[in-house]
Amino acid sequence: MGIISRITSFLNSTAVEPVPKLGRNEPCWCGSGKKYKRCHLEEDDRKRAKHGRAACRTS
Ligand SMILES: [Zn+2]
């Protein structure tokens, strides 16, 4: 026992990881060619807020 649960928790912790941080004026990570702030910034913020709330509730 041990190793599998370690791997699973490692995978879980990385799977939950949201999108990498980007500068607002950098090209969006989705490859649209738009600036991040014009593309996915709002959506990512919303996701981050959701995650934060969920983490607060569970911990
Ligand atoms: Zn985008």
PDB file of the backbone (N, CA, C, O) and the ligand in Angstrom, with CONECT records:
HET     ZN  A 101       1
ATOM      1  N   MET A   1       0.844  -1.203   0.000  1.00  0.00           N
ATOM      2  CA  MET A   1       0.000   0.000   0.000  1.00  0.00           C
ATOM      3  C   MET A   1       0.875   1.246   0.000  1.00  0.00           C
ATOM      4  O   MET A   1       2.066   1.171   0.302  1.00  0.00           O
ATOM      5  N   GLY A   2       0.320   2.332  -0.319  1.00  0.00           N
ATOM      6  CA  GLY A   2       1.102   3.575  -0.271  1.00  0.00           C
ATOM      7  C   GLY A   2       1.353   4.158  -1.635  1.00  0.00           C
ATOM      8  O   GLY A   2       0.957   5.284  -1.934  1.00  0.00           O
ATOM      9  N   ILE A   3       2.034   3.354  -2.480  1.00  0.00           N
ATOM     10  CA  ILE A   3       2.502   3.977  -3.728  1.00  0.00           C
ATOM     11  C   ILE A   3       1.341   4.380  -4.626  1.00  0.00           C
ATOM     12  O   ILE A   3       1.339   5.466  -5.206  1.00  0.00           O
ATOM     13  N   ILE A   4       0.356   3.496  -4.736  1.00  0.00           N
ATOM     14  CA  ILE A   4      -0.755   3.815  -5.642  1.00  0.00           C
ATOM     15  C   ILE A   4      -1.548   5.019  -5.145  1.00  0.00           C
ATOM     16  O   ILE A   4      -1.924   5.894  -5.925  1.00  0.00           O
ATOM     17  N   SER A   5      -1.792   5.050  -3.867  1.00  0.00           N
ATOM     18  CA  SER A   5      -2.555   6.197  -3.348  1.00  0.00           C
ATOM     19  C   SER A   5      -1.744   7.479  -3.484  1.00  0.00           C
ATOM     20  O   SER A   5      -2.300   8.563  -3.658  1.00  0.00           O
ATOM     21  N   ARG A   6      -0.414   7.340  -3.401  1.00  0.00           N
ATOM     22  CA  ARG A   6       0.422   8.531  -3.595  1.00  0.00           C
ATOM     23  C   ARG A   6       0.296   9.040  -5.016  1.00  0.00           C
ATOM     24  O   ARG A   6       0.151  10.239  -5.257  1.00  0.00           O
ATOM     25  N   ILE A   7       0.355   8.095  -5.962  1.00  0.00           N
ATOM     26  CA  ILE A   7       0.245   8.491  -7.378  1.00  0.00           C
ATOM     27  C   ILE A   7      -1.122   9.099  -7.644  1.00  0.00           C
ATOM     28  O   ILE A   7      -1.234  10.116  -8.327  1.00  0.00           O
ATOM     29  N   THR A   8      -2.158   8.477  -7.105  1.00  0.00           N
ATOM     30  CA  THR A   8      -3.501   8.994  -7.345  1.00  0.00           C
ATOM     31  C   THR A   8      -3.660  10.401  -6.803  1.00  0.00           C
ATOM     32  O   THR A   8      -4.238  11.266  -7.461  1.00  0.00           O
ATOM     33  N   SER A   9      -3.148  10.629  -5.607  1.00  0.00           N
ATOM     34  CA  SER A   9      -3.310  11.968  -5.036  1.00  0.00           C
ATOM     35  C   SER A   9      -2.472  12.970  -5.825  1.00  0.00           C
ATOM     36  O   SER A   9      -2.857  14.130  -5.968  1.00  0.00           O
ATOM     37  N   PHE A  10      -1.325  12.519  -6.336  1.00  0.00           N
ATOM     38  CA  PHE A  10      -0.514  13.409  -7.171  1.00  0.00           C
ATOM     39  C   PHE A  10      -1.273  13.766  -8.440  1.00  0.00           C
ATOM     40  O   PHE A  10      -1.323  14.931  -8.835  1.00  0.00           O
ATOM     41  N   LEU A  11      -1.861  12.764  -9.072  1.00  0.00           N
ATOM     42  CA  LEU A  11      -2.609  13.017 -10.308  1.00  0.00           C
ATOM     43  C   LEU A  11      -3.795  13.926 -10.029  1.00  0.00           C
ATOM     44  O   LEU A  11      -4.080  14.839 -10.803  1.00  0.00           O
ATOM     45  N   ASN A  12      -4.476  13.679  -8.939  1.00  0.00           N
ATOM     46  CA  ASN A  12      -5.625  14.511  -8.597  1.00  0.00           C
ATOM     47  C   ASN A  12      -5.211  15.954  -8.386  1.00  0.00           C
ATOM     48  O   ASN A  12      -5.889  16.877  -8.837  1.00  0.00           O
ATOM     49  N   SER A  13      -4.094  16.146  -7.700  1.00  0.00           N
ATOM     50  CA  SER A  13      -3.696  17.517  -7.394  1.00  0.00           C
ATOM     51  C   SER A  13      -3.297  18.253  -8.666  1.00  0.00           C
ATOM     52  O   SER A  13      -3.506  19.462  -8.771  1.00  0.00           O
ATOM     53  N   THR A  14      -2.722  17.534  -9.640  1.00  0.00           N
ATOM     54  CA  THR A  14      -2.352  18.228 -10.872  1.00  0.00           C
ATOM     55  C   THR A  14      -3.557  18.413 -11.781  1.00  0.00           C
ATOM     56  O   THR A  14      -3.621  19.377 -12.544  1.00  0.00           O
ATOM     57  N   ALA A  15      -4.516  17.489 -11.702  1.00  0.00           N
ATOM     58  CA  ALA A  15      -5.687  17.588 -12.563  1.00  0.00           C
ATOM     59  C   ALA A  15      -6.530  18.800 -12.189  1.00  0.00           C
ATOM     60  O   ALA A  15      -7.164  19.421 -13.042  1.00  0.00           O
ATOM     61  N   VAL A  16      -6.526  19.123 -10.907  1.00  0.00           N
ATOM     62  CA  VAL A  16      -7.345  20.235 -10.439  1.00  0.00           C
ATOM     63  C   VAL A  16      -6.722  21.572 -10.834  1.00  0.00           C
ATOM     64  O   VAL A  16      -7.404  22.592 -10.934  1.00  0.00           O
ATOM     65  N   GLU A  17      -5.409  21.539 -11.056  1.00  0.00           N
ATOM     66  CA  GLU A  17      -4.683  22.762 -11.392  1.00  0.00           C
ATOM     67  C   GLU A  17      -5.372  23.544 -12.504  1.00  0.00           C
ATOM     68  O   GLU A  17      -5.580  23.005 -13.591  1.00  0.00           O
ATOM     69  N   PRO A  18      -5.727  24.794 -12.259  1.00  0.00           N
ATOM     70  CA  PRO A  18      -6.353  25.618 -13.286  1.00  0.00           C
ATOM     71  C   PRO A  18      -5.331  26.030 -14.348  1.00  0.00           C
ATOM     72  O   PRO A  18      -4.168  25.630 -14.309  1.00  0.00           O
ATOM     73  N   VAL A  19      -5.791  26.817 -15.268  1.00  0.00           N
ATOM     74  CA  VAL A  19      -4.950  27.279 -16.359  1.00  0.00           C
ATOM     75  C   VAL A  19      -3.753  28.052 -15.812  1.00  0.00           C
ATOM     76  O   VAL A  19      -3.894  28.777 -14.826  1.00  0.00           O
ATOM     77  N   PRO A  20      -2.583  27.916 -16.425  1.00  0.00           N
ATOM     78  CA  PRO A  20      -1.411  28.661 -15.970  1.00  0.00           C
ATOM     79  C   PRO A  20      -1.647  30.162 -16.002  1.00  0.00           C
ATOM     80  O   PRO A  20      -2.446  30.664 -16.793  1.00  0.00           O
ATOM     81  N   LYS A  21      -0.945  30.864 -15.138  1.00  0.00           N
ATOM     82  CA  LYS A  21      -1.109  32.309 -15.081  1.00  0.00           C
ATOM     83  C   LYS A  21      -0.534  32.959 -16.320  1.00  0.00           C
ATOM     84  O   LYS A  21       0.547  32.596 -16.784  1.00  0.00           O
ATOM     85  N   LEU A  22      -1.252  33.908 -16.842  1.00  0.00           N
ATOM     86  CA  LEU A  22      -0.825  34.602 -18.053  1.00  0.00           C
ATOM     87  C   LEU A  22      -0.950  36.097 -17.820  1.00  0.00           C
ATOM     88  O   LEU A  22      -1.820  36.552 -17.077  1.00  0.00           O
ATOM     89  N   GLY A  23      -0.078  36.851 -18.459  1.00  0.00           N
ATOM     90  CA  GLY A  23      -0.248  38.294 -18.433  1.00  0.00           C
ATOM     91  C   GLY A  23      -1.473  38.672 -19.252  1.00  0.00           C
ATOM     92  O   GLY A  23      -1.790  38.007 -20.239  1.00  0.00           O
ATOM     93  N   ARG A  24      -2.161  39.728 -18.853  1.00  0.00           N
ATOM     94  CA  ARG A  24      -3.408  40.100 -19.543  1.00  0.00           C
ATOM     95  C   ARG A  24      -3.175  40.459 -20.997  1.00  0.00           C
ATOM     96  O   ARG A  24      -4.058  40.306 -21.841  1.00  0.00           O
ATOM     97  N   ASN A  25      -1.967  40.941 -21.277  1.00  0.00           N
ATOM     98  CA  ASN A  25      -1.696  41.372 -22.659  1.00  0.00           C
ATOM     99  C   ASN A  25      -0.950  40.317 -23.465  1.00  0.00           C
ATOM    100  O   ASN A  25      -0.558  40.561 -24.606  1.00  0.00           O
ATOM    101  N   GLU A  26      -0.756  39.152 -22.872  1.00  0.00           N
ATOM    102  CA  GLU A  26      -0.119  38.071 -23.609  1.00  0.00           C
ATOM    103  C   GLU A  26      -1.179  37.349 -24.442  1.00  0.00           C
ATOM    104  O   GLU A  26      -2.367  37.391 -24.123  1.00  0.00           O
ATOM    105  N   PRO A  27      -0.736  36.689 -25.506  1.00  0.00           N
ATOM    106  CA  PRO A  27      -1.699  35.924 -26.306  1.00  0.00           C
ATOM    107  C   PRO A  27      -2.334  34.827 -25.471  1.00  0.00           C
ATOM    108  O   PRO A  27      -1.667  34.192 -24.654  1.00  0.00           O
ATOM    109  N   CYS A  28      -3.614  34.610 -25.678  1.00  0.00           N
ATOM    110  CA  CYS A  28      -4.336  33.637 -24.875  1.00  0.00           C
ATOM    111  C   CYS A  28      -3.768  32.236 -25.076  1.00  0.00           C
ATOM    112  O   CYS A  28      -3.240  31.904 -26.137  1.00  0.00           O
ATOM    113  N   TRP A  29      -3.890  31.426 -24.031  1.00  0.00           N
ATOM    114  CA  TRP A  29      -3.365  30.059 -24.066  1.00  0.00           C
ATOM    115  C   TRP A  29      -4.143  29.175 -25.021  1.00  0.00           C
ATOM    116  O   TRP A  29      -3.661  28.108 -25.402  1.00  0.00           O
ATOM    117  N   CYS A  30      -5.336  29.596 -25.416  1.00  0.00           N
ATOM    118  CA  CYS A  30      -6.175  28.724 -26.240  1.00  0.00           C
ATOM    119  C   CYS A  30      -5.771  28.771 -27.706  1.00  0.00           C
ATOM    120  O   CYS A  30      -6.253  27.982 -28.519  1.00  0.00           O
ATOM    121  N   GLY A  31      -4.871  29.715 -28.042  1.00  0.00           N
ATOM    122  CA  GLY A  31      -4.380  29.758 -29.408  1.00  0.00           C
ATOM    123  C   GLY A  31      -5.269  30.556 -30.344  1.00  0.00           C
ATOM    124  O   GLY A  31      -5.136  30.457 -31.564  1.00  0.00           O
ATOM    125  N   SER A  32      -6.172  31.345 -29.785  1.00  0.00           N
ATOM    126  CA  SER A  32      -7.067  32.126 -30.633  1.00  0.00           C
ATOM    127  C   SER A  32      -6.322  33.291 -31.276  1.00  0.00           C
ATOM    128  O   SER A  32      -6.780  33.850 -32.273  1.00  0.00           O
ATOM    129  N   GLY A  33      -5.161  33.661 -30.699  1.00  0.00           N
ATOM    130  CA  GLY A  33      -4.421  34.801 -31.208  1.00  0.00           C
ATOM    131  C   GLY A  33      -4.862  36.106 -30.578  1.00  0.00           C
ATOM    132  O   GLY A  33      -4.245  37.147 -30.799  1.00  0.00           O
ATOM    133  N   LYS A  34      -5.936  36.053 -29.788  1.00  0.00           N
ATOM    134  CA  LYS A  34      -6.390  37.253 -29.088  1.00  0.00           C
ATOM    135  C   LYS A  34      -5.564  37.438 -27.827  1.00  0.00           C
ATOM    136  O   LYS A  34      -4.935  36.504 -27.329  1.00  0.00           O
ATOM    137  N   LYS A  35      -5.582  38.674 -27.320  1.00  0.00           N
ATOM    138  CA  LYS A  35      -4.963  38.881 -26.014  1.00  0.00           C
ATOM    139  C   LYS A  35      -5.780  38.151 -24.965  1.00  0.00           C
ATOM    140  O   LYS A  35      -6.996  37.990 -25.075  1.00  0.00           O
ATOM    141  N   TYR A  36      -5.058  37.718 -23.943  1.00  0.00           N
ATOM    142  CA  TYR A  36      -5.697  36.923 -22.896  1.00  0.00           C
ATOM    143  C   TYR A  36      -6.878  37.665 -22.290  1.00  0.00           C
ATOM    144  O   TYR A  36      -7.933  37.076 -22.054  1.00  0.00           O
ATOM    145  N   LYS A  37      -6.699  38.979 -22.034  1.00  0.00           N
ATOM    146  CA  LYS A  37      -7.769  39.736 -21.375  1.00  0.00           C
ATOM    147  C   LYS A  37      -9.010  39.839 -22.250  1.00  0.00           C
ATOM    148  O   LYS A  37     -10.121  40.042 -21.759  1.00  0.00           O
ATOM    149  N   ARG A  38      -8.798  39.697 -23.561  1.00  0.00           N
ATOM    150  CA  ARG A  38      -9.936  39.792 -24.492  1.00  0.00           C
ATOM    151  C   ARG A  38     -10.555  38.429 -24.738  1.00  0.00           C
ATOM    152  O   ARG A  38     -11.593  38.319 -25.390  1.00  0.00           O
ATOM    153  N   CYS A  39      -9.926  37.405 -24.222  1.00  0.00           N
ATOM    154  CA  CYS A  39     -10.391  36.058 -24.556  1.00  0.00           C
ATOM    155  C   CYS A  39     -10.842  35.300 -23.305  1.00  0.00           C
ATOM    156  O   CYS A  39     -12.009  35.376 -22.920  1.00  0.00           O
ATOM    157  N   HIS A  40      -9.933  34.581 -22.681  1.00  0.00           N
ATOM    158  CA  HIS A  40     -10.333  33.680 -21.610  1.00  0.00           C
ATOM    159  C   HIS A  40     -10.135  34.229 -20.203  1.00  0.00           C
ATOM    160  O   HIS A  40     -10.395  33.524 -19.228  1.00  0.00           O
ATOM    161  N   LEU A  41      -9.684  35.462 -20.080  1.00  0.00           N
ATOM    162  CA  LEU A  41      -9.379  35.989 -18.740  1.00  0.00           C
ATOM    163  C   LEU A  41     -10.588  35.909 -17.814  1.00  0.00           C
ATOM    164  O   LEU A  41     -10.487  35.429 -16.685  1.00  0.00           O
ATOM    165  N   GLU A  42     -11.726  36.380 -18.301  1.00  0.00           N
ATOM    166  CA  GLU A  42     -12.927  36.386 -17.456  1.00  0.00           C
ATOM    167  C   GLU A  42     -13.337  34.973 -17.074  1.00  0.00           C
ATOM    168  O   GLU A  42     -13.678  34.685 -15.927  1.00  0.00           O
ATOM    169  N   GLU A  43     -13.289  34.098 -18.081  1.00  0.00           N
ATOM    170  CA  GLU A  43     -13.712  32.730 -17.831  1.00  0.00           C
ATOM    171  C   GLU A  43     -12.803  32.086 -16.789  1.00  0.00           C
ATOM    172  O   GLU A  43     -13.276  31.404 -15.880  1.00  0.00           O
ATOM    173  N   ASP A  44     -11.489  32.307 -16.927  1.00  0.00           N
ATOM    174  CA  ASP A  44     -10.555  31.728 -15.973  1.00  0.00           C
ATOM    175  C   ASP A  44     -10.775  32.306 -14.590  1.00  0.00           C
ATOM    176  O   ASP A  44     -10.693  31.588 -13.593  1.00  0.00           O
ATOM    177  N   ASP A  45     -11.050  33.579 -14.524  1.00  0.00           N
ATOM    178  CA  ASP A  45     -11.307  34.199 -13.225  1.00  0.00           C
ATOM    179  C   ASP A  45     -12.507  33.539 -12.559  1.00  0.00           C
ATOM    180  O   ASP A  45     -12.502  33.256 -11.361  1.00  0.00           O
ATOM    181  N   ARG A  46     -13.527  33.304 -13.362  1.00  0.00           N
ATOM    182  CA  ARG A  46     -14.726  32.672 -12.818  1.00  0.00           C
ATOM    183  C   ARG A  46     -14.398  31.283 -12.288  1.00  0.00           C
ATOM    184  O   ARG A  46     -14.836  30.893 -11.206  1.00  0.00           O
ATOM    185  N   LYS A  47     -13.606  30.534 -13.083  1.00  0.00           N
ATOM    186  CA  LYS A  47     -13.231  29.186 -12.667  1.00  0.00           C
ATOM    187  C   LYS A  47     -12.443  29.243 -11.376  1.00  0.00           C
ATOM    188  O   LYS A  47     -12.676  28.464 -10.452  1.00  0.00           O
ATOM    189  N   ARG A  48     -11.495  30.188 -11.325  1.00  0.00           N
ATOM    190  CA  ARG A  48     -10.658  30.298 -10.132  1.00  0.00           C
ATOM    191  C   ARG A  48     -11.518  30.609  -8.913  1.00  0.00           C
ATOM    192  O   ARG A  48     -11.309  30.047  -7.839  1.00  0.00           O
ATOM    193  N   ALA A  49     -12.478  31.499  -9.083  1.00  0.00           N
ATOM    194  CA  ALA A  49     -13.347  31.865  -7.968  1.00  0.00           C
ATOM    195  C   ALA A  49     -14.110  30.640  -7.481  1.00  0.00           C
ATOM    196  O   ALA A  49     -14.252  30.417  -6.279  1.00  0.00           O
ATOM    197  N   LYS A  50     -14.599  29.848  -8.436  1.00  0.00           N
ATOM    198  CA  LYS A  50     -15.334  28.642  -8.104  1.00  0.00           C
ATOM    199  C   LYS A  50     -14.453  27.692  -7.299  1.00  0.00           C
ATOM    200  O   LYS A  50     -14.851  27.174  -6.256  1.00  0.00           O
ATOM    201  N   HIS A  51     -13.238  27.479  -7.818  1.00  0.00           N
ATOM    202  CA  HIS A  51     -12.306  26.562  -7.147  1.00  0.00           C
ATOM    203  C   HIS A  51     -12.046  27.049  -5.733  1.00  0.00           C
ATOM    204  O   HIS A  51     -12.052  26.264  -4.785  1.00  0.00           O
ATOM    205  N   GLY A  52     -11.818  28.349  -5.597  1.00  0.00           N
ATOM    206  CA  GLY A  52     -11.516  28.904  -4.286  1.00  0.00           C
ATOM    207  C   GLY A  52     -12.643  28.630  -3.308  1.00  0.00           C
ATOM    208  O   GLY A  52     -12.406  28.235  -2.166  1.00  0.00           O
ATOM    209  N   ARG A  53     -13.869  28.840  -3.762  1.00  0.00           N
ATOM    210  CA  ARG A  53     -15.002  28.625  -2.883  1.00  0.00           C
ATOM    211  C   ARG A  53     -15.112  27.167  -2.493  1.00  0.00           C
ATOM    212  O   ARG A  53     -15.359  26.832  -1.335  1.00  0.00           O
ATOM    213  N   ALA A  54     -14.921  26.289  -3.502  1.00  0.00           N
ATOM    214  CA  ALA A  54     -15.029  24.855  -3.246  1.00  0.00           C
ATOM    215  C   ALA A  54     -13.965  24.426  -2.249  1.00  0.00           C
ATOM    216  O   ALA A  54     -14.239  23.647  -1.335  1.00  0.00           O
ATOM    217  N   ALA A  55     -12.745  24.937  -2.426  1.00  0.00           N
ATOM    218  CA  ALA A  55     -11.652  24.556  -1.533  1.00  0.00           C
ATOM    219  C   ALA A  55     -11.961  25.014  -0.120  1.00  0.00           C
ATOM    220  O   ALA A  55     -11.674  24.308   0.846  1.00  0.00           O
ATOM    221  N   CYS A  56     -12.548  26.202  -0.002  1.00  0.00           N
ATOM    222  CA  CYS A  56     -12.868  26.733   1.309  1.00  0.00           C
ATOM    223  C   CYS A  56     -13.888  25.829   1.997  1.00  0.00           C
ATOM    224  O   CYS A  56     -13.808  25.569   3.198  1.00  0.00           O
ATOM    225  N   ARG A  57     -14.850  25.357   1.202  1.00  0.00           N
ATOM    226  CA  ARG A  57     -15.916  24.557   1.790  1.00  0.00           C
ATOM    227  C   ARG A  57     -15.394  23.225   2.306  1.00  0.00           C
ATOM    228  O   ARG A  57     -15.761  22.773   3.390  1.00  0.00           O
ATOM    229  N   THR A  58     -14.511  22.592   1.490  1.00  0.00           N
ATOM    230  CA  THR A  58     -14.071  21.252   1.848  1.00  0.00           C
ATOM    231  C   THR A  58     -13.012  21.262   2.943  1.00  0.00           C
ATOM    232  O   THR A  58     -12.861  20.283   3.674  1.00  0.00           O
ATOM    233  N   SER A  59     -12.284  22.357   3.054  1.00  0.00           N
ATOM    234  CA  SER A  59     -11.180  22.329   4.017  1.00  0.00           C
ATOM    235  C   SER A  59     -11.496  23.096   5.287  1.00  0.00           C
ATOM    236  O   SER A  59     -10.664  23.163   6.191  1.00  0.00           O
TER     237      SER A  59
HETATM  238 ZN    ZN A 101      -8.753  32.053 -25.155  1.00  0.00          ZN2+
END
